Amino acid sequence: QVHLVESGGGLVQTGGSLRLSCAASGRTFSDYPMGWFRQTPGKDRDFVAGISWSGDSTYYTNSVKGRFTISRDNAKNMAYLQMNDLRPEDTAVYYCATLNKTTGRYDYWGQGTQVTVSS
């Protein structure tokens, strides 16, 4: 069992920045690749960024490449999503999740944090 708590969301103007944090507790955090997802009302939850267990490999959806940076600190059981040059279309609830390496599915999720970008 892994418990995840996101924080750092808020209201920001277009072009601004936010840093989301994901605090993990429970099983060994460093065992899990991590991902950030986002969801807007009435739509599916979409993948934003992913990071390997070691932090050596990162992955991004095309719309955030060059603007968002995913990172992790296994010693602190933390994952982060640095979001720069924010746009109104980035407005969503952002979730962190752990990847089950056996099933290939993200199976532990946080409660989400709201990010709102005003135009």
ABEGO torsion letter per residue (X at the ends): XBBBBBBGBEBBBBGBBBBBBBBBBEBBAAABBBBBBBBBBGBBBBBABBBBAAGABBBBBAAABGABBBBBBAAAGBBBBBBBGBBAAABBBBBBBBBBAAAGBBABBBAEBBBBBBX
